[in-house]
Amino acid sequence: MIGGTPVAESEQQPASEILIVTGMSGAGRSTAANALEDMGWYVVDNLPPQMLGPLLDLSGLAASALPRVAAVVDVRGGSLFAELPQVTRALRSAREQLRVVFLNASDDVLVRRYEAVRRPHPLQGDGTILDGIRRERERLKSIRETADIVIDTTDFNIHQLATHVVDLFGERGAAQHTLTILSFGFKYGLPVDADMVADMRFLPNPFWDESMRSLTGEDEPVRQFVLAQPGASEFLDAYTAVAMPVLAGYQRENKRHSVIAIGCTGGKHRSVVMAVELARRLTEAPGVAVRVAHRDLGRE
């Protein structure tokens, strides 16, 4: 029995991975939760400890739909939070996949973070931010001592913390960044979500060749024509060399998605060919999943 809630029977199928995320207020629980959610975890924030049992029972019954579950539990739960050590011990005995992650930071860094956002510490009451931090440390002492993973965020910014969480809990071999290479036509406007834009109008336009006018960049005659033009291969080589360190930097900064937009006049011939060819080269970028989309290919 956990806080009045029965623990699931051992024969129930548990979720493949279960995390309880807790720790000091201001140490980065929200950043960690967001990083987990971006990786496909099912994240529940500010969950009373007494609800952990039912939540994990649900994850066991729906393991395929909820393969990875993270519950953020903290002092915002008030008096209910006091039962977390008891709840955690009971759940550990029933579930081998359960891990507790504790986020910590030094007092002075926590004070600065609270002062930066101009919010009170949840436990400071009529005292100072530091008073609240000290009260919270005392309440969390036993939880920290039994945590499976302690992450000290004192020297982390939010991007470094998110990257660290990805390193710890991301699927091995899974892409850390998704890149969309989008062909488009300038006459229909720039893509609003583009991180980088390249202009293919320096290449001759197949549109003016009547034999290719009705074709697109997905057709082999157009592809051969575009790639045979002076500057096409040089552009692909140079742009690939430029994009590789950018994509590596995006991963270091925990930017999970980006768009490279490749444009020509109508988005039908040159941009389509060059987007596909650039994608083929950038699939070699470590940790990057590449997809190609053609925004204006179906337009008249």
PyMOL commands that set and color helices and strands:
alter all, ss='L'
color gray80, all
select helices_A, chain A and resi 29-38+49-61+75-94+107-117+129-146+158-169+186-188+206-208+210-213+220-227+232-252+270-282
alter helices_A, ss='H'
color red, helices_A
select strands_A, chain A and resi 17-23+42-44+68-72+98-104+149-152+177-185+196-199+257-264+288-294
alter strands_A, ss='S'
color yellow, strands_A
deselect
rebuild
show_as cartoon
